[in-house]
Amino acid sequence: MLEHKSRIQQLNAELEQKVADRTHALMATLHQLERSKDELAKALVAERELGELKSRFVSMASHEFRTPLSAVLTSASLIGKYPTTDQQDKRLRHVHRIKSSVNHLNNILEEFLSVGRLEEGRLEADWAWVDLPGLVTEVVTDLQDMLKTGQQVQSELDCPQPVRSDPSLLRKILVNLLSNAIKYSSDNQVIHLKVHCQVDVFQLIIRDHGIGISTEDQKHLFERFFRARNATNFAGTGLGLHIVARYLDLLGGTIELTSELGEGTTVILTFPSL
């Protein structure tokens, strides 16, 4: 009887151990299933966002490409109607329109490529010493063809020493913000650009007197493909400020934007000078 009782106790202990092992294995399996469920849910959300992004991209691209391509086709057709020498000014007007449209298309493609490189993490800052006044002067000169009738960019450059940054990313940031200031301002208006350098930081301040941005829209300015409600009649992809924000992250910079509808916009960029 004692031997039989001992055997039963041993079998009970073995059974309890097996139950504990199976319970542990079951809990581990349930935990793995829960984790797989969470990962699947995240993947579905990411795929849904990607689908929405592709849909918005196709819609935006079809609209943004159609206008400049139509302008190129029209101007190319009209150039042939001015064969004589005394009609050179009319030919040049259409050539300028073609160039402007092609530049616009090139800017759109560059924005798409930039977003792709940023999303894939393939873009890094290439640090170097930068002559900031020289860079700003070059950018302002390059944008002269964008200026509307009577518009001008007034620069105030207070930066005697080189700064440590990425000249390519700085140029792209400046081009984007100045292009916006020009685009959303009327004829005969002044865009103000100030560069101020201190020992460990430098600032770029861009101020215009254009259409401005509502308080509600300012909350979404740096989202992909976002267009302010009062900017829908202007050409644009809604990617520019999103890209600027990502470039600022790479450079360790910050952006401060203040704006009022009908009063204009001021953008203050602050960078560390490493």
N, C-alpha and C positions, 0 to 999 in steps of 0.2 A: 504493500500500500504506500509506504514512504517513497519507494523507488518510482512508483506510478505517479505519485503526487509531484515528485521532483521533475519527472518527464513532462507532466502537464504544464508546470511553471515555466520550464525551458521553452516549450512550444508557444506558450502565451507571450513570453519575452520576445521570441523570434517574430511572432505575428505582429506584436506592437511595433517592433523595429521596422518590419516591412511596411506596415501602415504609415509609420512616420516617414520612411523613405519615399513611399508613393505620394504621400501628401506634399512633401517637399518638392518632388519632381512635378507634381500637378501645379503647385503654386508657381514654380519657375516657368512652367509652360504658360500659365495664365498671364504671368508678368510679361513674357515674351509676346504673347498675343496682344496684350494691351499696348505694348510699345509698337508693335507692328501696325496696330490700328491707328495709333497717333501718327506714325510716319506716313501711313496711307492717307490719312485725313489731310496732313500737311501737303503731301504730294498732289492730292486732288485740288486743294486750294491754290497751290502754285500753278497747276495746269490750267485751272479756271482763270487765274490772273493772266497767265501767258496767253490764253485764248482771247481774253478781253483786250490785252495789249496788242495782239496781232490784228484784231478787228479794228481797233482804233488807229493802228498804224496804216492799214490798208485804206481806211476811210480818209485819213488825213493825207496820206501820200497821193492818192488819186486826185484829191482836190488841189493840193499844193503843186503837183507836177503839171496838172492840166493847164493852168494859167500861163506859166512861163513858156511851156511848149507851144501853146497857141500863139503867144507873142512872137516866138522865133519863127514859126511857120508863116505868120502873116507878114512880118517884116521881110523875111527872105523872098516872099512872093512880090512884095511891093518894090523892092530894090530894083527888080528888072524893069519896072515901069519908068525909071529915071535914067535913060541911057546917055543923055547929053552932059557936057562938061558943066554947064551953068546950073545943073541940078545936083551938084555935088553935096550941097548942104542937106538936101532931102535924103540922099543916100546915107550920109553920115549919121543922120538922126535915126534911121532904121538900124544901122550898124551898132550904134550905141545901145539901142533897145535890145538887140540880140545879145550883145555882151552882158548887159545888165541881167537879162533872163538866164543866161548860161551861168553867170556868177551866183544867181539865186539858187539854181539847181545844184550847183557845186556845194554851196553852203548847207543845203538840206542833206545831201549825201554825207558831208563831213560830220554833221550832227548825228546822223544814224550810226556812222562808223565809231564816233566817239562814245556814244552810249553803249555800243557793243563791247568796245575795249574796256570800258569802265565796269560793266556788268561781269565781264569775265576776269576782272582783276589783272588785266595785262598792261595797265598803264601805271607808271610810277613817276614820281618827280625826279627830274634830272637837275640837281643843284649846281649853280654856278654864280659867279659875281655878275650882277646886272647893272648896266648904266640906265637907270630908270627914266631920267629925262629924255635920253636918246630913244629908248623904246617907245615912250609915249608919243614923242614927236613923229616917229615912223608910223605908228598906228593912226594918228590923226591925219597924216598925209595920205595914207592908203584909203581912208574913208571919205576923202574929199568928193569922190564921184557920187557918194550916197546922199550928200547934202541936198536938201530941197532949196528952192529959190529963197535967197536971203538968209539962209541958215549959216551959222558959224560955230566952231568949237573954240572956246576961250580956255587956254591952259595956264595954270599957275603952278610952276614947278619949283618946289623947295626941297631939293634932295641932292646936295653937293657930293655925297659919297656913294659909291656902289653899294647895292644891297645883295644879300644872299637869297636866291630864289631860283625858280625855274623860268627862264625867259619865254619859252614856248607856251607854257600854261598861262603865264601872266598876259602874254599877247592875246591869247584866245579869250581870256576873261574880259580884257579891255575891249576887244573887238565886239564881243557879244553885247556888253552893257552900253557901249557908245552907239552901236547900231540900233539898239532898242530906243535910246534917247532920241536919236535922229528920226527913226520911223514914227514914233508916237508924238512927235512935236510938229507944229505947223510951220508954214513958211515964215521967214524973217524972225525966227526965234533963236536964242543963244543957248547952247549947251555948255555948261561949266564943268571943267575938269581940273581938280586940284590934286597935286601930289605932295605929300608931307612926310618927311623922314625924321625919325629920332634915332637914338643910339641902338635900341633893341627892337623897334617896330617901325613899320612904314604904312601909310594910309593912301588909298585912292578914293577920291570923293567925286561922284558924278551927279550933277543936278540938272534937271530939265524943267521946262514949263509946259509940258505936254498934257495929254488927256488924263493922266493920273490913274490910280488903281483904288478900287473900293476896299474898305476895311474887310469885308467878307472875302473878297478874292485874294487879298494878301495872305490869308491863311493857307492857300493852296498853290502859291506861286512856284514853289520848287518841286512840285509833283510832275511826273512825266506826262507830256501831252496836254497839260492844263493851259487853257487860254482864258484870260479875263473876259468877262461878259462884254466889256466895251471895246475889246480888241478883235472881235470876230471879223470885222471888215478889213483888217490888216493881214498881209501875208505872214505866215509863221507856222512852225511845227509844234510849239509848246514844249520844246525840249531844251531851249537855250538856258534858262535859269536853272533847270535841273542839272545840266552839265556844269554850269558855273559853280553850283553848290558842291558838286562832287570834286571839281578841281580845287576848290577851297579846302576841302578835307585833306587832299593830298599835300597841300602847301601849309596846312596848319592855320589857315586864315579864317576869319569870321566875316559875316555880312550883316549889315543893319540897313533896313529899308523903311523909309517913311514916305507916305504918299497920300494925296487927297484928290478926289475926282475933280478934274478941270483945273487943278492947281499945279500939277507936275509931280515929279518923283525925285527923291534924293537917295542915293545908294552910297554907303560908306563901307569900304573894304579895309580890314586891318590884318596885316601880316607880320609874323615875326621875322626879323632880319637875323638869320642864324650866323 
